[in-house]
Amino acid sequence: MIKRDFCLNQLIAKRHSSKIKIIIGLRRSGKSYLLTNIYKQHLLSLGVEEKQIIIISLDDEENDALIKVPNSFKKIMVLNKPFLSYHDEKVYF
């Protein structure tokens, strides 16, 4: 497995910033793996609850409604806790 310490440390350092974090890189370079495995495990080890981590694969047709209806997140946001949302794949310009 490729070490991703630099990227992981950047995410950890900026965790409490309200700014959106964007991870860019070549296709199949480990962006999703970094978020959905490495960073997720780090958050869980800090005591972040699983239900606070939201992973949405936007290249899955099943999630197309989330693209069209951003208000879908209102149900999730009633937790009164911060949550992390990872949106993977679809890009609109």
PDB file of N, CA, C and O in Angstrom:
ATOM      1  N   MET A   1       0.843  -1.171   0.000  1.00  0.00           N
ATOM      2  CA  MET A   1       0.000   0.000   0.000  1.00  0.00           C
ATOM      3  C   MET A   1       0.900   1.250   0.000  1.00  0.00           C
ATOM      4  O   MET A   1       1.944   1.277   0.651  1.00  0.00           O
ATOM      5  N   ILE A   2       0.480   2.256  -0.726  1.00  0.00           N
ATOM      6  CA  ILE A   2       1.219   3.508  -0.828  1.00  0.00           C
ATOM      7  C   ILE A   2       0.923   4.359   0.407  1.00  0.00           C
ATOM      8  O   ILE A   2      -0.234   4.520   0.797  1.00  0.00           O
ATOM      9  N   LYS A   3       1.973   4.900   1.014  1.00  0.00           N
ATOM     10  CA  LYS A   3       1.792   5.809   2.155  1.00  0.00           C
ATOM     11  C   LYS A   3       1.188   7.115   1.656  1.00  0.00           C
ATOM     12  O   LYS A   3       1.591   7.648   0.622  1.00  0.00           O
ATOM     13  N   ARG A   4       0.236   7.610   2.394  1.00  0.00           N
ATOM     14  CA  ARG A   4      -0.406   8.878   2.035  1.00  0.00           C
ATOM     15  C   ARG A   4      -0.367   9.826   3.224  1.00  0.00           C
ATOM     16  O   ARG A   4      -1.321  10.561   3.481  1.00  0.00           O
ATOM     17  N   ASP A   5       0.754   9.802   3.950  1.00  0.00           N
ATOM     18  CA  ASP A   5       0.876  10.594   5.176  1.00  0.00           C
ATOM     19  C   ASP A   5       0.698  12.089   4.931  1.00  0.00           C
ATOM     20  O   ASP A   5       0.032  12.765   5.715  1.00  0.00           O
ATOM     21  N   PHE A   6       1.278  12.613   3.863  1.00  0.00           N
ATOM     22  CA  PHE A   6       1.197  14.046   3.608  1.00  0.00           C
ATOM     23  C   PHE A   6      -0.263  14.472   3.443  1.00  0.00           C
ATOM     24  O   PHE A   6      -0.717  15.417   4.088  1.00  0.00           O
ATOM     25  N   CYS A   7      -0.985  13.775   2.581  1.00  0.00           N
ATOM     26  CA  CYS A   7      -2.398  14.118   2.341  1.00  0.00           C
ATOM     27  C   CYS A   7      -3.231  13.922   3.604  1.00  0.00           C
ATOM     28  O   CYS A   7      -4.077  14.755   3.929  1.00  0.00           O
ATOM     29  N   LEU A   8      -2.993  12.830   4.308  1.00  0.00           N
ATOM     30  CA  LEU A   8      -3.734  12.568   5.538  1.00  0.00           C
ATOM     31  C   LEU A   8      -3.468  13.664   6.565  1.00  0.00           C
ATOM     32  O   LEU A   8      -4.401  14.144   7.209  1.00  0.00           O
ATOM     33  N   ASN A   9      -2.226  14.059   6.724  1.00  0.00           N
ATOM     34  CA  ASN A   9      -1.890  15.109   7.687  1.00  0.00           C
ATOM     35  C   ASN A   9      -2.514  16.448   7.311  1.00  0.00           C
ATOM     36  O   ASN A   9      -2.894  17.224   8.188  1.00  0.00           O
ATOM     37  N   GLN A  10      -2.622  16.718   6.032  1.00  0.00           N
ATOM     38  CA  GLN A  10      -3.283  17.945   5.581  1.00  0.00           C
ATOM     39  C   GLN A  10      -4.767  17.922   5.955  1.00  0.00           C
ATOM     40  O   GLN A  10      -5.309  18.922   6.426  1.00  0.00           O
ATOM     41  N   LEU A  11      -5.416  16.784   5.745  1.00  0.00           N
ATOM     42  CA  LEU A  11      -6.832  16.657   6.113  1.00  0.00           C
ATOM     43  C   LEU A  11      -7.028  16.803   7.616  1.00  0.00           C
ATOM     44  O   LEU A  11      -7.955  17.472   8.072  1.00  0.00           O
ATOM     45  N   ILE A  12      -6.148  16.173   8.373  1.00  0.00           N
ATOM     46  CA  ILE A  12      -6.253  16.235   9.831  1.00  0.00           C
ATOM     47  C   ILE A  12      -6.066  17.673  10.313  1.00  0.00           C
ATOM     48  O   ILE A  12      -6.808  18.142  11.175  1.00  0.00           O
ATOM     49  N   ALA A  13      -5.087  18.363   9.764  1.00  0.00           N
ATOM     50  CA  ALA A  13      -4.794  19.738  10.179  1.00  0.00           C
ATOM     51  C   ALA A  13      -5.948  20.687   9.870  1.00  0.00           C
ATOM     52  O   ALA A  13      -6.176  21.645  10.608  1.00  0.00           O
ATOM     53  N   LYS A  14      -6.668  20.431   8.795  1.00  0.00           N
ATOM     54  CA  LYS A  14      -7.752  21.334   8.368  1.00  0.00           C
ATOM     55  C   LYS A  14      -9.133  20.828   8.781  1.00  0.00           C
ATOM     56  O   LYS A  14     -10.146  21.386   8.358  1.00  0.00           O
ATOM     57  N   ARG A  15      -9.184  19.795   9.591  1.00  0.00           N
ATOM     58  CA  ARG A  15     -10.448  19.142   9.925  1.00  0.00           C
ATOM     59  C   ARG A  15     -11.503  20.102  10.461  1.00  0.00           C
ATOM     60  O   ARG A  15     -12.668  19.997  10.077  1.00  0.00           O
ATOM     61  N   HIS A  16     -11.139  21.020  11.323  1.00  0.00           N
ATOM     62  CA  HIS A  16     -12.133  21.881  11.962  1.00  0.00           C
ATOM     63  C   HIS A  16     -12.394  23.163  11.177  1.00  0.00           C
ATOM     64  O   HIS A  16     -13.165  24.011  11.625  1.00  0.00           O
ATOM     65  N   SER A  17     -11.779  23.312  10.041  1.00  0.00           N
ATOM     66  CA  SER A  17     -12.041  24.459   9.180  1.00  0.00           C
ATOM     67  C   SER A  17     -13.387  24.263   8.498  1.00  0.00           C
ATOM     68  O   SER A  17     -13.727  23.150   8.096  1.00  0.00           O
ATOM     69  N   SER A  18     -14.148  25.333   8.368  1.00  0.00           N
ATOM     70  CA  SER A  18     -15.461  25.215   7.724  1.00  0.00           C
ATOM     71  C   SER A  18     -15.352  25.245   6.198  1.00  0.00           C
ATOM     72  O   SER A  18     -16.353  25.094   5.498  1.00  0.00           O
ATOM     73  N   LYS A  19     -14.148  25.438   5.694  1.00  0.00           N
ATOM     74  CA  LYS A  19     -13.962  25.471   4.244  1.00  0.00           C
ATOM     75  C   LYS A  19     -14.070  24.065   3.653  1.00  0.00           C
ATOM     76  O   LYS A  19     -13.729  23.073   4.297  1.00  0.00           O
ATOM     77  N   ILE A  20     -14.547  24.009   2.426  1.00  0.00           N
ATOM     78  CA  ILE A  20     -14.659  22.745   1.706  1.00  0.00           C
ATOM     79  C   ILE A  20     -13.262  22.294   1.296  1.00  0.00           C
ATOM     80  O   ILE A  20     -12.461  23.083   0.795  1.00  0.00           O
ATOM     81  N   LYS A  21     -12.991  21.029   1.514  1.00  0.00           N
ATOM     82  CA  LYS A  21     -11.707  20.462   1.102  1.00  0.00           C
ATOM     83  C   LYS A  21     -11.907  19.693  -0.195  1.00  0.00           C
ATOM     84  O   LYS A  21     -12.826  18.881  -0.306  1.00  0.00           O
ATOM     85  N   ILE A  22     -11.062  19.942  -1.158  1.00  0.00           N
ATOM     86  CA  ILE A  22     -11.155  19.261  -2.444  1.00  0.00           C
ATOM     87  C   ILE A  22      -9.868  18.492  -2.660  1.00  0.00           C
ATOM     88  O   ILE A  22      -8.773  19.050  -2.587  1.00  0.00           O
ATOM     89  N   ILE A  23     -10.011  17.225  -2.922  1.00  0.00           N
ATOM     90  CA  ILE A  23      -8.844  16.381  -3.189  1.00  0.00           C
ATOM     91  C   ILE A  23      -8.850  16.076  -4.677  1.00  0.00           C
ATOM     92  O   ILE A  23      -9.799  15.495  -5.204  1.00  0.00           O
ATOM     93  N   ILE A  24      -7.788  16.472  -5.340  1.00  0.00           N
ATOM     94  CA  ILE A  24      -7.702  16.231  -6.777  1.00  0.00           C
ATOM     95  C   ILE A  24      -6.534  15.298  -7.055  1.00  0.00           C
ATOM     96  O   ILE A  24      -5.589  15.207  -6.272  1.00  0.00           O
ATOM     97  N   GLY A  25      -6.616  14.626  -8.160  1.00  0.00           N
ATOM     98  CA  GLY A  25      -5.545  13.720  -8.552  1.00  0.00           C
ATOM     99  C   GLY A  25      -5.961  12.922  -9.761  1.00  0.00           C
ATOM    100  O   GLY A  25      -7.114  12.956 -10.189  1.00  0.00           O
ATOM    101  N   LEU A  26      -5.017  12.216 -10.292  1.00  0.00           N
ATOM    102  CA  LEU A  26      -5.276  11.364 -11.449  1.00  0.00           C
ATOM    103  C   LEU A  26      -6.290  10.287 -11.104  1.00  0.00           C
ATOM    104  O   LEU A  26      -6.442   9.908  -9.943  1.00  0.00           O
ATOM    105  N   ARG A  27      -6.968   9.809 -12.109  1.00  0.00           N
ATOM    106  CA  ARG A  27      -7.917   8.714 -11.931  1.00  0.00           C
ATOM    107  C   ARG A  27      -7.184   7.511 -11.351  1.00  0.00           C
ATOM    108  O   ARG A  27      -6.081   7.179 -11.784  1.00  0.00           O
ATOM    109  N   ARG A  28      -7.801   6.865 -10.373  1.00  0.00           N
ATOM    110  CA  ARG A  28      -7.287   5.659  -9.724  1.00  0.00           C
ATOM    111  C   ARG A  28      -5.981   5.902  -8.962  1.00  0.00           C
ATOM    112  O   ARG A  28      -5.136   5.014  -8.849  1.00  0.00           O
ATOM    113  N   SER A  29      -5.837   7.130  -8.438  1.00  0.00           N
ATOM    114  CA  SER A  29      -4.617   7.439  -7.688  1.00  0.00           C
ATOM    115  C   SER A  29      -4.801   7.317  -6.175  1.00  0.00           C
ATOM    116  O   SER A  29      -3.859   7.563  -5.421  1.00  0.00           O
ATOM    117  N   GLY A  30      -5.993   6.943  -5.723  1.00  0.00           N
ATOM    118  CA  GLY A  30      -6.213   6.695  -4.301  1.00  0.00           C
ATOM    119  C   GLY A  30      -6.956   7.778  -3.550  1.00  0.00           C
ATOM    120  O   GLY A  30      -6.957   7.780  -2.319  1.00  0.00           O
ATOM    121  N   LYS A  31      -7.587   8.695  -4.256  1.00  0.00           N
ATOM    122  CA  LYS A  31      -8.337   9.777  -3.591  1.00  0.00           C
ATOM    123  C   LYS A  31      -9.479   9.196  -2.757  1.00  0.00           C
ATOM    124  O   LYS A  31      -9.620   9.526  -1.579  1.00  0.00           O
ATOM    125  N   SER A  32     -10.270   8.358  -3.348  1.00  0.00           N
ATOM    126  CA  SER A  32     -11.405   7.756  -2.634  1.00  0.00           C
ATOM    127  C   SER A  32     -10.913   6.869  -1.499  1.00  0.00           C
ATOM    128  O   SER A  32     -11.490   6.876  -0.412  1.00  0.00           O
ATOM    129  N   TYR A  33      -9.867   6.115  -1.739  1.00  0.00           N
ATOM    130  CA  TYR A  33      -9.326   5.236  -0.701  1.00  0.00           C
ATOM    131  C   TYR A  33      -8.848   6.050   0.496  1.00  0.00           C
ATOM    132  O   TYR A  33      -9.066   5.667   1.646  1.00  0.00           O
ATOM    133  N   LEU A  34      -8.200   7.169   0.220  1.00  0.00           N
ATOM    134  CA  LEU A  34      -7.731   8.043   1.292  1.00  0.00           C
ATOM    135  C   LEU A  34      -8.898   8.479   2.172  1.00  0.00           C
ATOM    136  O   LEU A  34      -8.795   8.439   3.398  1.00  0.00           O
ATOM    137  N   LEU A  35      -9.997   8.893   1.566  1.00  0.00           N
ATOM    138  CA  LEU A  35     -11.140   9.384   2.331  1.00  0.00           C
ATOM    139  C   LEU A  35     -11.953   8.272   2.968  1.00  0.00           C
ATOM    140  O   LEU A  35     -12.261   8.327   4.159  1.00  0.00           O
ATOM    141  N   THR A  36     -12.301   7.265   2.185  1.00  0.00           N
ATOM    142  CA  THR A  36     -13.255   6.261   2.666  1.00  0.00           C
ATOM    143  C   THR A  36     -12.622   5.196   3.547  1.00  0.00           C
ATOM    144  O   THR A  36     -13.335   4.452   4.222  1.00  0.00           O
ATOM    145  N   ASN A  37     -11.318   5.111   3.553  1.00  0.00           N
ATOM    146  CA  ASN A  37     -10.662   4.112   4.399  1.00  0.00           C
ATOM    147  C   ASN A  37      -9.733   4.758   5.423  1.00  0.00           C
ATOM    148  O   ASN A  37      -9.970   4.669   6.628  1.00  0.00           O
ATOM    149  N   ILE A  38      -8.691   5.397   4.946  1.00  0.00           N
ATOM    150  CA  ILE A  38      -7.665   5.915   5.853  1.00  0.00           C
ATOM    151  C   ILE A  38      -8.220   7.032   6.742  1.00  0.00           C
ATOM    152  O   ILE A  38      -8.142   6.938   7.967  1.00  0.00           O
ATOM    153  N   TYR A  39      -8.777   8.083   6.143  1.00  0.00           N
ATOM    154  CA  TYR A  39      -9.274   9.215   6.928  1.00  0.00           C
ATOM    155  C   TYR A  39     -10.481   8.812   7.772  1.00  0.00           C
ATOM    156  O   TYR A  39     -10.620   9.258   8.910  1.00  0.00           O
ATOM    157  N   LYS A  40     -11.340   7.982   7.227  1.00  0.00           N
ATOM    158  CA  LYS A  40     -12.497   7.508   7.984  1.00  0.00           C
ATOM    159  C   LYS A  40     -12.041   6.768   9.241  1.00  0.00           C
ATOM    160  O   LYS A  40     -12.585   7.000  10.321  1.00  0.00           O
ATOM    161  N   GLN A  41     -11.062   5.893   9.120  1.00  0.00           N
ATOM    162  CA  GLN A  41     -10.557   5.158  10.278  1.00  0.00           C
ATOM    163  C   GLN A  41      -9.952   6.103  11.309  1.00  0.00           C
ATOM    164  O   GLN A  41     -10.096   5.900  12.515  1.00  0.00           O
ATOM    165  N   HIS A  42      -9.276   7.131  10.823  1.00  0.00           N
ATOM    166  CA  HIS A  42      -8.715   8.127  11.731  1.00  0.00           C
ATOM    167  C   HIS A  42      -9.828   8.818  12.524  1.00  0.00           C
ATOM    168  O   HIS A  42      -9.727   8.967  13.742  1.00  0.00           O
ATOM    169  N   LEU A  43     -10.884   9.236  11.831  1.00  0.00           N
ATOM    170  CA  LEU A  43     -12.003   9.905  12.497  1.00  0.00           C
ATOM    171  C   LEU A  43     -12.677   8.990  13.517  1.00  0.00           C
ATOM    172  O   LEU A  43     -13.003   9.418  14.624  1.00  0.00           O
ATOM    173  N   LEU A  44     -12.881   7.740  13.142  1.00  0.00           N
ATOM    174  CA  LEU A  44     -13.502   6.787  14.063  1.00  0.00           C
ATOM    175  C   LEU A  44     -12.627   6.589  15.300  1.00  0.00           C
ATOM    176  O   LEU A  44     -13.142   6.444  16.409  1.00  0.00           O
ATOM    177  N   SER A  45     -11.308   6.582  15.113  1.00  0.00           N
ATOM    178  CA  SER A  45     -10.402   6.406  16.253  1.00  0.00           C
ATOM    179  C   SER A  45     -10.447   7.607  17.199  1.00  0.00           C
ATOM    180  O   SER A  45     -10.082   7.487  18.369  1.00  0.00           O
ATOM    181  N   LEU A  46     -10.893   8.759  16.701  1.00  0.00           N
ATOM    182  CA  LEU A  46     -11.031   9.961  17.539  1.00  0.00           C
ATOM    183  C   LEU A  46     -12.377  10.014  18.253  1.00  0.00           C
ATOM    184  O   LEU A  46     -12.616  10.902  19.071  1.00  0.00           O
ATOM    185  N   GLY A  47     -13.261   9.058  17.942  1.00  0.00           N
ATOM    186  CA  GLY A  47     -14.562   9.035  18.582  1.00  0.00           C
ATOM    187  C   GLY A  47     -15.691   9.606  17.745  1.00  0.00           C
ATOM    188  O   GLY A  47     -16.819   9.715  18.225  1.00  0.00           O
ATOM    189  N   VAL A  48     -15.409   9.972  16.498  1.00  0.00           N
ATOM    190  CA  VAL A  48     -16.476  10.417  15.599  1.00  0.00           C
ATOM    191  C   VAL A  48     -17.387   9.216  15.341  1.00  0.00           C
ATOM    192  O   VAL A  48     -16.908   8.119  15.052  1.00  0.00           O
ATOM    193  N   GLU A  49     -18.674   9.424  15.444  1.00  0.00           N
ATOM    194  CA  GLU A  49     -19.617   8.325  15.242  1.00  0.00           C
ATOM    195  C   GLU A  49     -19.764   8.003  13.762  1.00  0.00           C
ATOM    196  O   GLU A  49     -19.684   8.884  12.905  1.00  0.00           O
ATOM    197  N   GLU A  50     -19.976   6.743  13.485  1.00  0.00           N
ATOM    198  CA  GLU A  50     -20.149   6.276  12.095  1.00  0.00           C
ATOM    199  C   GLU A  50     -21.251   7.063  11.385  1.00  0.00           C
ATOM    200  O   GLU A  50     -21.119   7.374  10.201  1.00  0.00           O
ATOM    201  N   LYS A  51     -22.342   7.390  12.096  1.00  0.00           N
ATOM    202  CA  LYS A  51     -23.459   8.093  11.469  1.00  0.00           C
ATOM    203  C   LYS A  51     -23.128   9.546  11.138  1.00  0.00           C
ATOM    204  O   LYS A  51     -23.901  10.205  10.443  1.00  0.00           O
ATOM    205  N   GLN A  52     -22.001  10.056  11.617  1.00  0.00           N
ATOM    206  CA  GLN A  52     -21.573  11.412  11.288  1.00  0.00           C
ATOM    207  C   GLN A  52     -20.733  11.441  10.007  1.00  0.00           C
ATOM    208  O   GLN A  52     -20.421  12.515   9.493  1.00  0.00           O
ATOM    209  N   ILE A  53     -20.376  10.288   9.504  1.00  0.00           N
ATOM    210  CA  ILE A  53     -19.551  10.200   8.297  1.00  0.00           C
ATOM    211  C   ILE A  53     -20.440   9.720   7.155  1.00  0.00           C
ATOM    212  O   ILE A  53     -20.948   8.599   7.177  1.00  0.00           O
ATOM    213  N   ILE A  54     -20.618  10.567   6.176  1.00  0.00           N
ATOM    214  CA  ILE A  54     -21.511  10.269   5.063  1.00  0.00           C
ATOM    215  C   ILE A  54     -20.681  10.113   3.795  1.00  0.00           C
ATOM    216  O   ILE A  54     -19.974  11.038   3.395  1.00  0.00           O
ATOM    217  N   ILE A  55     -20.764   8.971   3.176  1.00  0.00           N
ATOM    218  CA  ILE A  55     -20.020   8.718   1.947  1.00  0.00           C
ATOM    219  C   ILE A  55     -21.030   8.484   0.833  1.00  0.00           C
ATOM    220  O   ILE A  55     -21.852   7.570   0.906  1.00  0.00           O
ATOM    221  N   ILE A  56     -20.961   9.311  -0.191  1.00  0.00           N
ATOM    222  CA  ILE A  56     -21.913   9.212  -1.304  1.00  0.00           C
ATOM    223  C   ILE A  56     -21.129   9.064  -2.600  1.00  0.00           C
ATOM    224  O   ILE A  56     -20.350   9.944  -2.967  1.00  0.00           O
ATOM    225  N   SER A  57     -21.331   7.982  -3.270  1.00  0.00           N
ATOM    226  CA  SER A  57     -20.689   7.769  -4.559  1.00  0.00           C
ATOM    227  C   SER A  57     -21.628   8.290  -5.649  1.00  0.00           C
ATOM    228  O   SER A  57     -22.646   7.667  -5.950  1.00  0.00           O
ATOM    229  N   LEU A  58     -21.284   9.415  -6.225  1.00  0.00           N
ATOM    230  CA  LEU A  58     -22.177  10.046  -7.193  1.00  0.00           C
ATOM    231  C   LEU A  58     -22.132   9.405  -8.572  1.00  0.00           C
ATOM    232  O   LEU A  58     -22.907   9.781  -9.452  1.00  0.00           O
ATOM    233  N   ASP A  59     -21.241   8.448  -8.773  1.00  0.00           N
ATOM    234  CA  ASP A  59     -21.271   7.736 -10.041  1.00  0.00           C
ATOM    235  C   ASP A  59     -22.213   6.529  -9.965  1.00  0.00           C
ATOM    236  O   ASP A  59     -22.354   5.785 -10.936  1.00  0.00           O
ATOM    237  N   ASP A  60     -22.850   6.341  -8.815  1.00  0.00           N
ATOM    238  CA  ASP A  60     -23.838   5.290  -8.623  1.00  0.00           C
ATOM    239  C   ASP A  60     -25.208   5.878  -8.964  1.00  0.00           C
ATOM    240  O   ASP A  60     -25.656   6.832  -8.327  1.00  0.00           O
ATOM    241  N   GLU A  61     -25.865   5.308  -9.963  1.00  0.00           N
ATOM    242  CA  GLU A  61     -27.165   5.832 -10.413  1.00  0.00           C
ATOM    243  C   GLU A  61     -28.179   5.902  -9.274  1.00  0.00           C
ATOM    244  O   GLU A  61     -29.102   6.717  -9.313  1.00  0.00           O
ATOM    245  N   GLU A  62     -28.015   5.071  -8.284  1.00  0.00           N
ATOM    246  CA  GLU A  62     -28.917   5.051  -7.144  1.00  0.00           C
ATOM    247  C   GLU A  62     -28.907   6.393  -6.398  1.00  0.00           C
ATOM    248  O   GLU A  62     -29.879   6.735  -5.724  1.00  0.00           O
ATOM    249  N   ASN A  63     -27.816   7.148  -6.517  1.00  0.00           N
ATOM    250  CA  ASN A  63     -27.690   8.423  -5.812  1.00  0.00           C
ATOM    251  C   ASN A  63     -27.980   9.636  -6.687  1.00  0.00           C
ATOM    252  O   ASN A  63     -27.726  10.765  -6.267  1.00  0.00           O
ATOM    253  N   ASP A  64     -28.501   9.434  -7.881  1.00  0.00           N
ATOM    254  CA  ASP A  64     -28.803  10.555  -8.780  1.00  0.00           C
ATOM    255  C   ASP A  64     -29.760  11.560  -8.148  1.00  0.00           C
ATOM    256  O   ASP A  64     -29.654  12.760  -8.402  1.00  0.00           O
ATOM    257  N   ALA A  65     -30.681  11.088  -7.339  1.00  0.00           N
ATOM    258  CA  ALA A  65     -31.641  11.999  -6.712  1.00  0.00           C
ATOM    259  C   ALA A  65     -30.944  13.000  -5.796  1.00  0.00           C
ATOM    260  O   ALA A  65     -31.425  14.121  -5.630  1.00  0.00           O
ATOM    261  N   LEU A  66     -29.832  12.617  -5.207  1.00  0.00           N
ATOM    262  CA  LEU A  66     -29.108  13.534  -4.329  1.00  0.00           C
ATOM    263  C   LEU A  66     -28.500  14.690  -5.108  1.00  0.00           C
ATOM    264  O   LEU A  66     -28.333  15.786  -4.572  1.00  0.00           O
ATOM    265  N   ILE A  67     -28.172  14.448  -6.360  1.00  0.00           N
ATOM    266  CA  ILE A  67     -27.612  15.508  -7.189  1.00  0.00           C
ATOM    267  C   ILE A  67     -28.705  16.518  -7.509  1.00  0.00           C
ATOM    268  O   ILE A  67     -28.463  17.725  -7.510  1.00  0.00           O
ATOM    269  N   LYS A  68     -29.898  16.026  -7.779  1.00  0.00           N
ATOM    270  CA  LYS A  68     -31.007  16.879  -8.189  1.00  0.00           C
ATOM    271  C   LYS A  68     -31.689  17.566  -7.006  1.00  0.00           C
ATOM    272  O   LYS A  68     -32.299  18.622  -7.171  1.00  0.00           O
ATOM    273  N   VAL A  69     -31.589  16.980  -5.832  1.00  0.00           N
ATOM    274  CA  VAL A  69     -32.301  17.512  -4.675  1.00  0.00           C
ATOM    275  C   VAL A  69     -31.328  17.712  -3.508  1.00  0.00           C
ATOM    276  O   VAL A  69     -31.219  16.845  -2.641  1.00  0.00           O
ATOM    277  N   PRO A  70     -30.620  18.853  -3.479  1.00  0.00           N
ATOM    278  CA  PRO A  70     -29.680  19.092  -2.388  1.00  0.00           C
ATOM    279  C   PRO A  70     -30.336  19.129  -1.013  1.00  0.00           C
ATOM    280  O   PRO A  70     -29.665  18.908  -0.005  1.00  0.00           O
ATOM    281  N   ASN A  71     -31.632  19.405  -0.958  1.00  0.00           N
ATOM    282  CA  ASN A  71     -32.321  19.454   0.329  1.00  0.00           C
ATOM    283  C   ASN A  71     -32.431  18.081   0.982  1.00  0.00           C
ATOM    284  O   ASN A  71     -32.902  17.972   2.114  1.00  0.00           O
ATOM    285  N   SER A  72     -32.003  17.038   0.285  1.00  0.00           N
ATOM    286  CA  SER A  72     -32.021  15.699   0.859  1.00  0.00           C
ATOM    287  C   SER A  72     -31.163  15.618   2.111  1.00  0.00           C
ATOM    288  O   SER A  72     -31.368  14.751   2.960  1.00  0.00           O
ATOM    289  N   PHE A  73     -30.208  16.522   2.220  1.00  0.00           N
ATOM    290  CA  PHE A  73     -29.312  16.493   3.370  1.00  0.00           C
ATOM    291  C   PHE A  73     -29.962  17.028   4.642  1.00  0.00           C
ATOM    292  O   PHE A  73     -29.411  16.852   5.728  1.00  0.00           O
ATOM    293  N   LYS A  74     -31.116  17.674   4.531  1.00  0.00           N
ATOM    294  CA  LYS A  74     -31.760  18.239   5.716  1.00  0.00           C
ATOM    295  C   LYS A  74     -32.059  17.169   6.763  1.00  0.00           C
ATOM    296  O   LYS A  74     -31.941  17.432   7.960  1.00  0.00           O
ATOM    297  N   LYS A  75     -32.440  15.981   6.336  1.00  0.00           N
ATOM    298  CA  LYS A  75     -32.722  14.898   7.269  1.00  0.00           C
ATOM    299  C   LYS A  75     -31.476  14.528   8.063  1.00  0.00           C
ATOM    300  O   LYS A  75     -31.554  14.221   9.253  1.00  0.00           O
ATOM    301  N   ILE A  76     -30.345  14.560   7.404  1.00  0.00           N
ATOM    302  CA  ILE A  76     -29.094  14.164   8.034  1.00  0.00           C
ATOM    303  C   ILE A  76     -28.624  15.232   9.018  1.00  0.00           C
ATOM    304  O   ILE A  76     -28.034  14.906  10.048  1.00  0.00           O
ATOM    305  N   MET A  77     -28.876  16.481   8.717  1.00  0.00           N
ATOM    306  CA  MET A  77     -28.321  17.579   9.487  1.00  0.00           C
ATOM    307  C   MET A  77     -29.031  17.809  10.816  1.00  0.00           C
ATOM    308  O   MET A  77     -28.610  18.680  11.576  1.00  0.00           O
ATOM    309  N   VAL A  78     -30.072  17.075  11.122  1.00  0.00           N
ATOM    310  CA  VAL A  78     -30.757  17.243  12.394  1.00  0.00           C
ATOM    311  C   VAL A  78     -30.021  16.569  13.548  1.00  0.00           C
ATOM    312  O   VAL A  78     -30.485  16.618  14.687  1.00  0.00           O
ATOM    313  N   LEU A  79     -28.913  15.959  13.274  1.00  0.00           N
ATOM    314  CA  LEU A  79     -28.155  15.305  14.339  1.00  0.00           C
ATOM    315  C   LEU A  79     -27.584  16.303  15.352  1.00  0.00           C
ATOM    316  O   LEU A  79     -27.183  15.914  16.449  1.00  0.00           O
ATOM    317  N   ASN A  80     -27.550  17.586  14.984  1.00  0.00           N
ATOM    318  CA  ASN A  80     -26.956  18.624  15.820  1.00  0.00           C
ATOM    319  C   ASN A  80     -25.494  18.339  16.143  1.00  0.00           C
ATOM    320  O   ASN A  80     -24.979  18.762  17.178  1.00  0.00           O
ATOM    321  N   LYS A  81     -24.849  17.630  15.260  1.00  0.00           N
ATOM    322  CA  LYS A  81     -23.426  17.359  15.370  1.00  0.00           C
ATOM    323  C   LYS A  81     -22.812  17.625  14.005  1.00  0.00           C
ATOM    324  O   LYS A  81     -23.489  17.520  12.982  1.00  0.00           O
ATOM    325  N   PRO A  82     -21.544  17.966  13.991  1.00  0.00           N
ATOM    326  CA  PRO A  82     -20.917  18.139  12.676  1.00  0.00           C
ATOM    327  C   PRO A  82     -20.924  16.819  11.916  1.00  0.00           C
ATOM    328  O   PRO A  82     -20.857  15.748  12.518  1.00  0.00           O
ATOM    329  N   PHE A  83     -21.003  16.900  10.614  1.00  0.00           N
ATOM    330  CA  PHE A  83     -20.915  15.680   9.823  1.00  0.00           C
ATOM    331  C   PHE A  83     -19.985  15.917   8.651  1.00  0.00           C
ATOM    332  O   PHE A  83     -19.765  17.052   8.227  1.00  0.00           O
ATOM    333  N   LEU A  84     -19.451  14.839   8.142  1.00  0.00           N
ATOM    334  CA  LEU A  84     -18.535  14.898   7.011  1.00  0.00           C
ATOM    335  C   LEU A  84     -19.203  14.195   5.852  1.00  0.00           C
ATOM    336  O   LEU A  84     -19.734  13.096   6.004  1.00  0.00           O
ATOM    337  N   SER A  85     -19.176  14.814   4.722  1.00  0.00           N
ATOM    338  CA  SER A  85     -19.830  14.255   3.547  1.00  0.00           C
ATOM    339  C   SER A  85     -18.802  14.153   2.430  1.00  0.00           C
ATOM    340  O   SER A  85     -18.209  15.160   2.041  1.00  0.00           O
ATOM    341  N   TYR A  86     -18.586  12.964   1.918  1.00  0.00           N
ATOM    342  CA  TYR A  86     -17.661  12.744   0.809  1.00  0.00           C
ATOM    343  C   TYR A  86     -18.461  12.506  -0.451  1.00  0.00           C
ATOM    344  O   TYR A  86     -19.293  11.599  -0.497  1.00  0.00           O
ATOM    345  N   HIS A  87     -18.224  13.299  -1.464  1.00  0.00           N
ATOM    346  CA  HIS A  87     -18.914  13.157  -2.741  1.00  0.00           C
ATOM    347  C   HIS A  87     -17.874  12.694  -3.747  1.00  0.00           C
ATOM    348  O   HIS A  87     -16.880  13.381  -3.983  1.00  0.00           O
ATOM    349  N   ASP A  88     -18.095  11.570  -4.318  1.00  0.00           N
ATOM    350  CA  ASP A  88     -17.080  10.936  -5.149  1.00  0.00           C
ATOM    351  C   ASP A  88     -17.540  10.795  -6.591  1.00  0.00           C
ATOM    352  O   ASP A  88     -18.644  10.313  -6.849  1.00  0.00           O
ATOM    353  N   GLU A  89     -16.711  11.207  -7.519  1.00  0.00           N
ATOM    354  CA  GLU A  89     -16.794  10.944  -8.952  1.00  0.00           C
ATOM    355  C   GLU A  89     -17.459  11.999  -9.823  1.00  0.00           C
ATOM    356  O   GLU A  89     -16.780  12.567 -10.679  1.00  0.00           O
ATOM    357  N   LYS A  90     -18.739  12.295  -9.659  1.00  0.00           N
ATOM    358  CA  LYS A  90     -19.396  13.188 -10.614  1.00  0.00           C
ATOM    359  C   LYS A  90     -18.868  14.600 -10.475  1.00  0.00           C
ATOM    360  O   LYS A  90     -18.750  15.128  -9.369  1.00  0.00           O
ATOM    361  N   VAL A  91     -18.553  15.200 -11.599  1.00  0.00           N
ATOM    362  CA  VAL A  91     -18.076  16.580 -11.606  1.00  0.00           C
ATOM    363  C   VAL A  91     -18.878  17.330 -12.661  1.00  0.00           C
ATOM    364  O   VAL A  91     -19.017  16.868 -13.793  1.00  0.00           O
ATOM    365  N   TYR A  92     -19.406  18.500 -12.276  1.00  0.00           N
ATOM    366  CA  TYR A  92     -20.160  19.329 -13.216  1.00  0.00           C
ATOM    367  C   TYR A  92     -19.474  20.667 -13.338  1.00  0.00           C
ATOM    368  O   TYR A  92     -19.111  21.283 -12.336  1.00  0.00           O
ATOM    369  N   PHE A  93     -19.297  21.114 -14.555  1.00  0.00           N
ATOM    370  CA  PHE A  93     -18.669  22.420 -14.802  1.00  0.00           C
ATOM    371  C   PHE A  93     -19.628  23.306 -15.567  1.00  0.00           C
ATOM    372  O   PHE A  93     -19.297  24.450 -15.878  1.00  0.00           O
TER     373      PHE A  93
END
